[in-house]
């Protein structure tokens, strides 16, 4: 139950980004528009972190494996490693 609630919170947190372009069109003073933007960011990040906490470490590992761009790195294990620089 907490896994799916966490996934839902994490997913909904990305939906808040669609409200950012609407902030300049609010009929409030400029400083309040800034406050709304900061408030939206705080709510979005708060929802994401709360969702991450509910999902847990094992759930995050499971979700990372399900991402489409993670499948490619599993077939090529050395893509994620950094290459050491040569000493001159």
Order of alpha helices (4+ residues) and beta strands (2+ residues): alpha-alpha-alpha
